Amino acid sequence: MDRVEEIEAAISDLPPDECRRLSEWFREFEQSRWDAEMDEDSSAGRLDFLFEEANSESAQGSLRDWPQKK
């Protein structure tokens, strides 16, 4: 049995309140990882194309609001 299978088995045995706590922790953990990845990508310039695209669309008058107004 590998580590993931061991973790899955342990989670399966958790009572509902502990399972909810674990789920909340994991959501926060994943969000932190996502935020760190986005910060790294931004600092490295890997998202610059998004700013360039927005500036280009703004200059052309085709930039849309997000979320779109109804």
Secondary structure, DSSP 8 states (H G I E B T S, - for coil): --HHHHHHHHHHTS-HHHHHHHHHHHHHHHHHHHHHHHHHHHHTTTTHHHHHHHHHHHHHT----SS---
